Amino acid sequence: MNGHQKRVLDLLNENCRIPLEQMAVMLGMDIQEVAGIIDTLEKDGIILSYRPIINWDKAERNMVEAMIEVKVTPQRDFGFDAVARRINNFEEVRGLYLMSGTYDLLIQVAAPTLKELAQFVSERLSPLETVTGTSTSFVLKRYKQDGVVFDRQEEDRRLSVSP
């Protein structure tokens, strides 16, 4: 990956809605070059998606979210990848990470209700033959995601008054 590609990725990661014209000016490149770099990054599977970060609490969408730590037995010749591919297929799974530490996988899940999330864990995830243990923690409040702070407090700009 060259320097131009890295700079384009940095800009897109900061704000993927920057118009091509503005990106070209910011990068000191022409529009066609920026468009070509983005096209290449998409074709190479480096850019996978363009998504907003949404504060669902303000949008009044009711979902139960949880982080599930999972201990698994890796499969011979496939390691953790085969287990991860199988877990990836569940519609509740929003994120899946191989981790170091006490547990092997960290799964970010969401479901419409607590009951449905509990059923996912107890009836679909835990019974997998490679799963040897789980620990579920529910998301109570989101403070920051992907570098974006939720509910930023306004700074008090008044001068202090002392007697």
N, C-alpha and C positions, 0 to 999 in steps of 0.2 A: 504494500500500500504506500502510495507516495504522499508527499506533503500536501498537495492540493486536495487530495481525497480526504485526508484527515481534517483539514480546515473546513471543508464542506460538511463533513459529519459533525464537527463541533458546532457549527452554526445551526444545522438542522436539529441537533439534539437540544440546543437552547430554545429554538423556536422554529418548528417545522412549517410555519405559515409565512415565513419571510418570502416575499416575491423574488423570482429569479433575477429580476433587474437589480434589486437592492443587494442580493447576495453577490452578484457580479461586481458591483461597485465596492462592496465591503472587502472582497477578496482580490480586487485588482485584476479581474479576469473578464472575458466577454461572456455574454449570456449563453451562447451555444456551448462553450467549454464547460460552464457550470451544469447546464442541462445534460451534457454528455456524461459528466462525472456521476451525476445522480442516477442516470439511466444505467450506467455500468454497475454502480453499487447496488441497485435494485436487482439487476440480472444476476449478479454474483451472490445474492442472498445475504448481503451485508446489511442493507436496509430491508427490514421485513415488514414494517407497518408504520403508518403515521396515525398516532392516536392522541387525543387530548387527555389531560389529567382533570378529572371531574370530582368536585366535592359533592358526593352523593347525599350527604346529610342536608345540604341546602337544596338539592333537587328533590328531596322528599321521596327517594326510592328506598324502600325497605328491603334490605338484604342482610343476611347474617354472614359475616366473614370470619374465617378462622385460619390460624397457622397450625399445621399438624406436623409434628416431628415424627418420623417413621424410621424404625429400625428394621432392616431387611437382611435376608441372606442372599448375597449376590449369586447369580447363576453361573455355572461353570462355562468358560469360554466366552461369556457375554458380560460378565461383571454386573454392574448396576444398570447398564443401558437397557437391557431387556425389561427389567422391572420398571424403569422410568417410562419406557414406551407404553407399557400396559397401563400405568397410572395416568399418563397423559391423555388417554382416550376417554376418561371420565369427564362429562360435561361440567361438573362442579369445579374442576381443577383450573385455577387461573394462573398459577405459577408453580414450577417444580424445580428444585435445586438439589444437587449433590453437595453434601456438607461434610466438613471434618468435625470431629467431636463425638459426643455421646450417641447421637442419632445420625443416620446415613442420609436421609432425604428430608427436605423441608417442603411442604406442600401448602400453597396458598389456595384456599377454597372459598366458594360463595354459594349460598343457597337461599331460596325465598324465606324459609322459616328455620327455626332452631331444630324442629323435629326432622325436617328433611336433611339438614346437615348431619344430625346425629345418626339418621338412617344410613347416610352415605358412609360414615365412618364404621358403623357397626355391621352393616349388611353387605357392603361392597368393597371397602378398603381393607379392613382388618382380616376378613376371611381369605385374602389372597395367600397362597401357600408360601410365598417368600417373605411376607410381613410377619415379623416376630414381636413387634410392639409399636404402640403409638402414644403420643401425648398431644392433646388438643388444647390450644389456647385461643380464646375468642377475641376478636378485635373489638374493643370498646369505643375507641376514638382514634381517628387518624390525625396526626400532627404534621407529618411531612411525608411526601412520596416523590420519588425521583427528583429530589432537590427542591421541590415546590412546597412551601410552607402553607398550611391551611389556617384560616382564621388568624391572619397576622394582626397583632394588636397595633393600634395607632399610637405613634410616639407622642408623648406630651411635650409640646414645643414651647410651653409657657416658661417665662423666666421665673426663677425661684425668687421669692420675696423673703428677706430676712429682716428682723427688727433692728 
